[in-house]
Amino acid sequence: MSRTRIKICGLTRAQDVRAAVQNGADAIGFVFYPPSPRAVDVDRAAELAALLPPFVTAVGLFVNPAPAEVEAVLARVPLQLLQFHGDEREADCARYGLPWIKAARMRAGVDLLEFALSHPRARGILVDAFVDGYGGGGKTFDWSLIPQGFGRPLVLSGGLDADNVAEAVRRVRPWAVDVSSGVESARGIKDAAKIAAFIAGVRDADG
Ligand SMILES: O=C(O)c1ccccc1NCC(=O)[C@H](O)[C@H](O)COP(=O)(O)O
């Protein structure tokens, strides 16, 4: 059984990037959505992305960005993956020639699954609890609502933490898990011990 990949999202500080990398994170998410307390500007993202060693993926998160906004980020930040949380359409995303993950929408508590368009270049679908805001809500949802045979790598997200991630991995067997709130001491401030415990929980479930 291949190991579950791990994305730590919403990093804003160098020490948090180092903690995530040293504990074995496979991807680091940078939020380019100014209303988020986890948002970084291009300069800070460039500094943080420069800390990433080979084989750790830099992911850029956007919500209905203007094309020029994404292009300005890509000109300075070596992102390998784009993650969109708005209602972007294929044409909006195809322009960048980068694989991207389209965040799917799942309203916790209501069995409404709006799986986003499966663009041929989409490298996966991030299924996330969409309770309030655009993500980073720290809310779980009923994992049994996720359809079987999704046909595309699934990134499980939404309210994960060190206490529930092993169960989530064992039940869903996603390609990857994605966490933000669950490894924080405050929004945008990651906690190295929580990162370590979260990653240990994933490894425990992987066996
Ligand atoms: O995290 C944010 O603040 C955010 C803002 C705007 C768009 C997306 C955002 N996060 C999306 C993520 O990929 C989060 O990691 C995901 O929603 C899980 O968040 P959490 O439930 O806090 O672990």
PDBQT file of the ligand as one rigid body, heavy atoms in Angstrom, charges set to zero:
ROOT
HETATM    1  O1  LIG A 301      -7.099  28.066   4.527  1.00  0.00    +0.000 OA
HETATM    2  C1  LIG A 301      -7.590  29.137   4.133  1.00  0.00    +0.000 C 
HETATM    3  O2  LIG A 301      -7.635  30.171   4.807  1.00  0.00    +0.000 OA
HETATM    4  C2  LIG A 301      -8.152  29.206   2.734  1.00  0.00    +0.000 A 
HETATM    5  C3  LIG A 301      -8.579  30.442   2.235  1.00  0.00    +0.000 A 
HETATM    6  C4  LIG A 301      -9.052  30.517   0.928  1.00  0.00    +0.000 A 
HETATM    7  C5  LIG A 301      -9.107  29.397   0.110  1.00  0.00    +0.000 A 
HETATM    8  C6  LIG A 301      -8.691  28.152   0.598  1.00  0.00    +0.000 A 
HETATM    9  C7  LIG A 301      -8.229  28.055   1.912  1.00  0.00    +0.000 A 
HETATM   10  N1  LIG A 301      -7.841  26.835   2.439  1.00  0.00    +0.000 N 
HETATM   11  C8  LIG A 301      -8.050  25.663   1.640  1.00  0.00    +0.000 C 
HETATM   12  C9  LIG A 301      -7.249  24.486   2.062  1.00  0.00    +0.000 C 
HETATM   13  O3  LIG A 301      -6.679  23.777   1.241  1.00  0.00    +0.000 OA
HETATM   14  C10 LIG A 301      -7.332  24.059   3.497  1.00  0.00    +0.000 C 
HETATM   15  O4  LIG A 301      -6.168  23.329   3.809  1.00  0.00    +0.000 OA
HETATM   16  C11 LIG A 301      -8.546  23.143   3.629  1.00  0.00    +0.000 C 
HETATM   17  O5  LIG A 301      -9.695  23.915   3.432  1.00  0.00    +0.000 OA
HETATM   18  C12 LIG A 301      -8.575  22.447   4.981  1.00  0.00    +0.000 C 
HETATM   19  O6  LIG A 301      -8.668  23.419   5.966  1.00  0.00    +0.000 OA
HETATM   20  P1  LIG A 301      -8.861  22.943   7.508  1.00  0.00    +0.000 P 
HETATM   21  O7  LIG A 301     -10.259  22.420   7.630  1.00  0.00    +0.000 OA
HETATM   22  O8  LIG A 301      -8.613  24.196   8.302  1.00  0.00    +0.000 OA
HETATM   23  O9  LIG A 301      -7.819  21.879   7.778  1.00  0.00    +0.000 OA
ENDROOT
TORSDOF 0
